[in-house]
Amino acid sequence: MTRAYIVSACRSPVAPRGGALAHLSLPDLAAPVLSAALSRAGLTPAQVDEVICSTALGPGGNPARSIALAAGLSEHVAGLSIDRQCAGGLDALALARQMVLSGAADIVVAGGAESYSRQPLRYRTFADGRPAEAYTQAPFTPWPERDPDMAEAAAALGRSQGISRAAQDDWAVESHAKACAQPPTEAELVPLAGVSTDAFTRRLTPALCSRAKVLSGDITAANAAVAADAAAFCVVVSERVAADLALPTVELIAAATKGSRPEEPGLAPLVAIGEVFRQSGLEANDLHRAEIMEAYAVQAIACVTGAGIAPRIVNRGGGALARGHPIGASGAINAVRLWHELVARGSGIGLAGIAAAGGIGSAALMRL
């Protein structure tokens, strides 16, 4: 057995921090999505070997275990929680793939869940007795001078790559327009708390962009993704299990996570994308669909251009700028979107790519 397949993929709606999903705990947010992914694959909770869940903001403990129990999975499923910040949701799929390829598991549910609304308060303590200090962004390197604020890093990327604010705003406007024109289907979404669509998507205009609050340089509240709550999961199975299911079987053919310069986190996906192309023998011209993370418009533009991907195949249903950025779940949401894009097309090769703080990039290739 040398292949791993995604046979089901779904996600919750994405809601901005403090919005319609704010009252849900992480298990309440994630368990219904996990259960729906299994049900849509025609699999039962008792068949699952492992759950891998990414979460970047808390709440501590082992959220994957809590989510698995809340979803009614066997008590023998230990659950594996991972934190690779924004890349974690895609990395969960890479780990699931490795488990299946190694023979360690036949059925793994992998993805991510994040509640910005319910993140725990975090404090930094000191040995000399000073009062504890609250913080929101954890350090991503041991060197403060090489650990930039994310918005400042994005602004610096725009300057170094010559990507103007107008180009970034145009990308954001188009992201919302595509999301409005091609809203997620019932097959993709799992309604939660009475919410059945992405709450943030709107008809953004250049005029609105021009009035958006500046975060740093050319980075504004319009061309940067809003903090959000959401969950997304894929069911990854072995070749043996896939053969027994009358479902679209999208092969997860390659996955990679690579580090790059911490000062330029937005460019890190290019290293990972190059690695999955190397693993598979494929190149950008072979792609039919791509889901590239839009934490910032400038980051998406730089990665699409740098990887040589045709813009017309990228984020055809809009990206994170039109939905929001639930950190640990975002990579999994991109994977879910890519799976549905390939299934709707009926065949093809797709790429998912995402950057993470600290100069980390992840990518995955799928084939139907």
C-alpha positions as CSV (number, residue, x, y, z in Angstrom):
1,M,0.0,0.0,0.0
2,T,1.8,3.1,-1.2
3,R,-0.9,5.8,-1.5
4,A,-3.1,8.0,0.7
5,Y,-6.4,9.4,-0.3
6,I,-8.8,12.1,1.0
7,V,-12.3,10.7,0.7
8,S,-14.2,13.4,2.5
9,A,-13.5,17.1,3.4
10,C,-15.7,19.7,5.0
11,R,-15.5,22.8,7.2
12,S,-17.5,25.1,9.3
13,P,-18.4,28.6,8.2
14,V,-15.8,31.1,9.0
15,A,-16.9,33.9,11.4
16,P,-14.9,36.9,12.5
17,R,-13.6,37.0,16.1
18,G,-16.4,38.0,18.4
19,G,-19.0,37.0,15.9
20,A,-21.6,34.3,15.4
21,L,-19.4,31.4,16.5
22,A,-17.8,33.2,19.5
23,H,-19.8,31.3,22.1
24,L,-18.6,27.9,21.0
25,S,-15.8,26.1,22.8
26,L,-13.2,24.4,20.7
27,P,-14.8,20.9,20.9
28,D,-18.3,22.5,20.2
29,L,-16.8,24.2,17.2
30,A,-14.9,21.2,15.8
31,A,-16.7,18.0,16.8
32,P,-19.7,18.6,14.4
33,V,-17.4,19.2,11.5
34,L,-15.4,16.0,12.3
35,S,-18.6,14.0,12.6
36,A,-19.9,15.3,9.3
37,A,-16.6,14.5,7.5
38,L,-16.9,10.9,8.7
39,S,-20.6,10.6,7.9
40,R,-20.1,12.0,4.4
41,A,-17.4,9.3,3.8
42,G,-19.8,6.6,5.0
43,L,-17.5,5.7,7.9
44,T,-18.4,5.3,11.5
45,P,-16.6,6.8,14.6
46,A,-15.5,3.3,15.6
47,Q,-13.4,2.9,12.5
48,V,-11.1,5.9,13.1
49,D,-7.5,5.2,14.0
50,E,-6.4,8.7,14.9
51,V,-7.4,12.4,15.0
52,I,-4.8,15.0,14.2
53,C,-5.9,18.6,15.0
54,S,-4.0,21.8,14.6
55,T,-4.7,24.7,17.0
56,A,-2.4,27.7,17.5
57,L,-4.0,29.8,20.2
58,G,-4.9,27.3,22.9
59,P,-6.7,26.2,25.0
60,G,-3.9,23.8,26.2
61,G,-4.1,20.2,27.1
62,N,-4.8,18.0,24.1
63,P,-7.6,19.6,22.1
64,A,-7.6,16.8,19.5
65,R,-8.4,14.3,22.3
66,S,-11.3,16.5,23.6
67,I,-12.6,16.9,20.0
68,A,-12.5,13.2,19.3
69,L,-14.4,12.4,22.5
70,A,-16.9,15.1,21.8
71,A,-17.5,13.6,18.4
72,G,-18.2,10.1,19.9
73,L,-15.0,8.4,18.7
74,S,-13.6,5.4,20.5
75,E,-11.8,6.1,23.7
76,H,-8.9,4.3,22.1
77,V,-8.3,7.3,19.8
78,A,-5.7,9.2,21.7
79,G,-5.8,12.4,19.5
80,L,-2.7,14.3,18.4
81,S,-2.7,18.1,18.8
82,I,-0.1,20.1,16.8
83,D,0.9,23.7,16.7
84,R,2.8,25.1,13.7
85,Q,0.8,28.3,13.7
86,C,-0.9,29.1,10.4
87,A,0.6,26.0,8.6
88,G,-0.7,23.5,11.2
89,G,-3.9,22.6,9.5
90,L,-2.1,21.6,6.3
91,D,0.6,19.9,8.3
92,A,-2.0,17.7,10.0
93,L,-2.8,16.3,6.6
94,A,0.8,15.7,5.9
95,L,1.1,13.7,9.2
96,A,-2.0,11.8,8.4
97,R,-0.6,10.9,5.0
98,Q,2.6,9.6,6.6
99,M,0.7,7.5,9.0
100,V,-1.3,5.9,6.2
101,L,1.8,5.4,4.0
102,S,3.7,3.8,6.8
103,G,0.9,1.4,7.6
104,A,0.4,2.8,11.1
105,A,-3.2,3.7,10.3
106,D,-6.0,3.1,7.8
107,I,-8.3,6.0,8.7
108,V,-7.1,9.3,10.1
109,V,-9.2,12.5,10.5
110,A,-6.9,15.5,10.1
111,G,-7.4,19.2,10.1
112,G,-7.6,22.2,12.4
113,A,-9.8,24.2,14.7
114,E,-9.3,27.7,16.1
115,S,-11.4,30.0,18.2
116,Y,-9.9,33.5,18.2
117,S,-12.9,34.5,20.3
118,R,-12.2,32.0,23.1
119,Q,-8.4,32.1,23.1
120,P,-6.9,32.0,26.6
121,L,-5.2,35.0,28.2
122,R,-1.4,34.6,28.1
123,Y,1.1,36.1,30.4
124,R,4.9,36.2,30.5
125,T,6.4,35.7,33.9
126,F,9.8,36.8,35.3
127,A,12.2,35.2,37.8
128,D,13.0,38.5,39.5
129,G,9.5,39.0,40.9
130,R,8.3,41.6,38.4
131,P,4.6,41.5,37.7
132,A,3.6,39.2,34.8
133,E,3.0,40.8,31.4
134,A,0.2,40.0,29.1
135,Y,1.1,39.2,25.5
136,T,-0.8,38.3,22.3
137,Q,1.9,37.2,19.9
138,A,4.3,34.6,21.1
139,P,8.0,34.8,20.0
140,F,8.7,32.9,16.8
141,T,12.5,33.1,17.0
142,P,15.0,33.5,19.8
143,W,16.1,36.9,18.4
144,P,13.7,39.8,18.8
145,E,15.3,41.7,15.9
146,R,14.6,38.8,13.6
147,D,11.0,38.3,14.8
148,P,8.9,41.0,13.1
149,D,5.3,41.8,13.7
150,M,3.4,40.0,10.9
151,A,1.9,43.2,9.4
152,E,5.3,44.9,9.4
153,A,6.8,41.8,7.7
154,A,4.0,41.9,5.1
155,A,4.7,45.6,4.5
156,A,8.4,45.0,4.1
157,L,7.6,42.2,1.6
158,G,5.5,44.6,-0.5
159,R,8.4,47.0,-0.6
160,S,11.0,44.4,-1.4
161,Q,8.9,42.8,-4.2
162,G,7.6,46.1,-5.6
163,I,3.9,45.2,-4.9
164,S,1.9,48.3,-4.5
165,R,-1.0,49.0,-2.2
166,A,-3.2,49.3,-5.3
167,A,-2.2,45.8,-6.4
168,Q,-2.9,44.5,-2.9
169,D,-6.3,46.2,-2.7
170,D,-7.2,44.8,-6.2
171,W,-6.4,41.3,-5.0
172,A,-8.6,41.8,-1.9
173,V,-11.5,43.1,-4.0
174,E,-11.2,40.2,-6.4
175,S,-11.1,37.7,-3.5
176,H,-14.4,39.0,-2.2
177,A,-15.9,39.1,-5.7
178,K,-15.0,35.5,-6.3
179,A,-16.4,34.4,-3.0
180,C,-19.7,36.2,-3.7
181,A,-19.9,34.7,-7.2
182,Q,-19.0,31.1,-6.1
183,P,-20.2,30.7,-2.5
184,P,-19.3,27.4,-0.7
185,T,-21.7,24.5,-1.4
186,E,-23.7,22.5,1.1
187,A,-21.2,19.7,0.5
188,E,-18.4,21.8,1.7
189,L,-20.0,23.6,4.7
190,V,-21.3,22.2,8.0
191,P,-23.7,24.8,9.4
192,L,-23.1,25.7,13.0
193,A,-25.1,27.8,15.5
194,G,-27.5,28.8,12.8
195,V,-24.7,30.0,10.5
196,S,-24.5,28.5,7.1
197,T,-22.3,30.8,5.1
198,D,-19.0,32.7,5.6
199,A,-20.0,35.8,7.6
200,F,-17.3,38.2,6.4
201,T,-17.7,37.9,2.6
202,R,-18.9,41.2,1.2
203,R,-18.9,43.3,-1.9
204,L,-15.6,45.1,-1.3
205,T,-14.8,48.1,-3.5
206,P,-11.6,50.1,-4.2
207,A,-13.3,53.0,-2.5
208,L,-13.8,51.0,0.7
209,C,-10.2,49.8,0.5
210,S,-9.0,53.4,0.2
211,R,-10.7,54.2,3.6
212,A,-9.5,51.1,5.4
213,K,-7.4,51.5,8.6
214,V,-3.6,51.3,7.9
215,L,-1.9,48.5,9.9
216,S,1.6,49.0,8.6
217,G,2.9,50.7,5.4
218,D,0.6,49.5,2.6
219,I,-1.0,46.9,4.8
220,T,-4.6,47.8,5.8
221,A,-7.6,46.2,7.3
222,A,-8.9,45.6,3.7
223,N,-5.9,43.7,2.3
224,A,-5.1,41.7,5.5
225,A,-7.3,38.8,6.7
226,V,-9.4,39.3,9.7
227,A,-9.0,37.1,12.8
228,A,-11.7,34.4,12.9
229,D,-13.2,31.2,14.3
230,A,-13.6,28.0,12.3
231,A,-12.8,24.3,12.0
232,A,-12.1,22.1,9.0
233,F,-11.3,18.3,8.7
234,C,-10.4,15.8,6.0
235,V,-10.7,12.1,6.1
236,V,-7.4,10.5,5.0
237,V,-7.5,6.8,4.2
238,S,-5.3,4.0,2.9
239,E,-5.6,2.5,-0.6
240,R,-7.4,-0.5,0.8
241,V,-10.1,1.5,2.5
242,A,-10.5,3.8,-0.5
243,A,-11.1,0.8,-2.8
244,D,-14.1,-0.1,-0.6
245,L,-15.7,3.3,-0.8
246,A,-17.9,4.6,-3.6
247,L,-16.5,8.1,-3.3
248,P,-14.3,10.5,-5.1
249,T,-10.8,9.6,-4.1
250,V,-8.4,12.5,-4.2
251,E,-4.9,11.3,-3.8
252,L,-2.6,13.2,-1.5
253,I,0.5,12.8,-3.6
254,A,3.0,15.0,-1.9
255,A,3.4,17.2,1.2
256,A,6.2,19.3,2.6
257,T,7.0,21.8,5.3
258,K,10.1,23.9,5.1
259,G,11.8,26.7,7.0
260,S,13.0,29.9,5.4
261,R,14.2,33.3,6.6
262,P,12.3,34.3,9.7
263,E,12.3,37.9,8.6
264,E,10.3,37.0,5.4
265,P,7.6,34.6,6.5
266,G,5.5,35.5,3.4
267,L,7.9,33.9,1.0
268,A,8.4,30.6,3.0
269,P,5.7,28.7,1.0
270,L,7.9,29.0,-2.1
271,V,10.4,26.6,-0.6
272,A,7.7,24.1,0.3
273,I,6.1,24.4,-3.1
274,G,9.4,23.7,-4.7
275,E,9.8,20.6,-2.6
276,V,6.4,19.1,-3.4
277,F,7.1,19.7,-7.1
278,R,10.5,17.9,-6.6
279,Q,8.8,15.0,-4.8
280,S,6.1,14.6,-7.5
281,G,8.0,15.4,-10.6
282,L,5.3,18.0,-11.4
283,E,5.6,21.7,-12.0
284,A,3.4,24.8,-11.9
285,N,2.1,24.3,-15.5
286,D,0.7,20.9,-14.5
287,L,-1.7,22.5,-12.0
288,H,-5.4,22.9,-12.6
289,R,-6.4,24.5,-9.2
290,A,-4.5,26.2,-6.4
291,E,-5.5,27.4,-2.9
292,I,-2.9,29.9,-1.7
293,M,-3.3,31.4,1.7
294,E,-4.3,35.1,1.8
295,A,-3.2,36.1,5.3
296,Y,-2.1,39.2,3.4
297,A,-2.8,40.0,-0.2
298,V,0.9,40.8,-0.7
299,Q,1.9,37.4,0.5
300,A,-0.5,35.7,-1.9
301,I,0.7,37.8,-4.8
302,A,4.3,37.1,-4.0
303,C,3.8,33.4,-3.7
304,V,1.7,33.0,-6.8
305,T,4.1,35.1,-8.9
306,G,7.2,33.4,-7.4
307,A,5.9,29.9,-7.9
308,G,4.8,30.7,-11.5
309,I,1.2,29.7,-10.9
310,A,-1.4,31.0,-13.3
311,P,-3.6,33.5,-11.3
312,R,-6.8,32.2,-13.0
313,I,-6.6,28.9,-11.2
314,V,-5.9,30.4,-7.8
315,N,-8.6,30.7,-5.0
316,R,-11.5,30.5,-7.5
317,G,-14.0,30.7,-4.6
318,G,-12.1,33.5,-2.9
319,G,-9.5,33.2,-0.2
320,A,-8.9,34.1,3.4
321,L,-9.3,37.8,2.7
322,A,-13.0,37.1,1.9
323,R,-13.5,34.7,4.8
324,G,-11.1,35.3,7.7
325,H,-8.0,33.7,9.2
326,P,-8.7,31.2,12.0
327,I,-4.9,30.5,12.4
328,G,-4.6,26.8,13.1
329,A,-7.6,25.9,10.9
330,S,-6.6,28.0,7.8
331,G,-4.4,25.4,6.2
332,A,-7.1,22.8,6.6
333,I,-9.7,25.1,5.1
334,N,-7.5,25.6,2.1
335,A,-7.2,21.8,1.7
336,V,-11.0,21.4,2.0
337,R,-11.5,24.1,-0.6
338,L,-9.0,22.4,-2.9
339,W,-10.6,19.0,-2.5
340,H,-14.0,20.4,-3.5
341,E,-12.6,22.3,-6.4
342,L,-11.0,19.1,-7.8
343,V,-14.2,17.1,-7.2
344,A,-16.3,19.7,-9.0
345,R,-13.9,19.8,-11.9
346,G,-14.0,16.0,-12.1
347,S,-10.2,15.5,-12.5
348,G,-7.0,17.4,-12.2
349,I,-4.0,18.3,-10.0
350,G,-4.2,20.9,-7.2
351,L,-1.8,22.7,-4.9
352,A,-2.4,24.1,-1.4
353,G,0.2,26.4,0.1
354,I,0.4,28.5,3.3
355,A,2.9,30.6,5.2
356,A,3.4,30.6,9.0
357,A,5.1,33.0,11.4
358,G,8.8,32.4,12.0
359,G,9.6,31.7,8.3
360,I,7.7,28.4,7.8
361,G,5.9,27.3,4.7
362,S,3.8,24.2,4.0
363,A,2.4,22.8,0.7
364,A,0.5,19.8,-0.5
365,L,-0.4,18.4,-3.9
366,M,-3.6,16.5,-4.6
367,R,-4.7,14.6,-7.7
368,L,-8.1,13.3,-8.8
